[in-house]
Amino acid sequence: MARRKLIFFTTSDPAADPGGLFRAYHFAGVAAGSGLEAEVRLAGEAVTVTDPGVLPDTDLGRDIRAKVAGGAEAAFQVSF
């Protein structure tokens, strides 16, 4: 059986619209939790999420910061 990787790609600017970034991390986590190989690919303005000050200080922003901080230990890959 061929194995496939689910790739969640986002270019969403986390300062202006963190929703796309949240969805990419969320669904990659759900996929990995289900035993599927998954990856979050950040491009364009989405790469600015590596600067924690870029995200708004909201519940969503704090949740994304936690997901990004846990990215090195996540069951999915994150690439730029």
N, C-alpha and C positions, 0 to 999 in steps of 0.2 A: 504494500500500500504506500503510495506517495504521501509524504508529509508536506504540509503547506504552512506558511507563516502568515498570520494576520497582521497587516501593517496599518496603523492608524496614523495618518499624515495630517499635520496641521501647520498652517502659516499664520494662524490667528494672532493678532497683537494682544498679548496678555494684559497690557495696560488699558486698552480700549474695549476689548471683548474677550474676557477670560473663558467664556463658555466653550469655545472650540478646543482649547487646551485641556480644560477639565474633562470633556468628553473623550478625547484621545487617551488620556491617562486612565480614566474610569474604565473604558471598554477594553483597553489592553490588560488592565488588572483583572477584569471579569474573565476575559479569554484565558489568561494565564492560570487563573484560579480553577478553570474548567479543564486544565491539562493541555491547552492549545499553545503553540508557540506564537508569541506576539511581540510586536515592536511599536514604539512610538517614534515617529520621525518628525523632528522639528525643523522648520525651514522659515526663511524670511524673518519677520518680526517675532515669530514664536521663540526663537533662540534667546531672546532677551529675558526669558523666564529664568535664566541662570542667575540673573541679578534679582535677589529677593525684594528689592525696593520697587521693582517695576509693577508688581501685582497690587491691586487695590487692597486696602485694609478692611476687607469684608469677610463674611463666613466663607464665601467661595474662594477668595484670595488666600485665606489661611489654609483651606483644605488643599488647594493646589500647591502651596508652599510645602505642606506635609508630604504630598505625593512626590514632588520634585526631590525633596530631601531624602526620601526613602528610595529614590530611583536606583541608586547603586546596589541596593539589596533587593530590589523588586524581582519578581519572577519573569519579567519581560525586559527587553532591551530598549534603550533610548539612544537615538542617534541624531546627529545634527547634519 
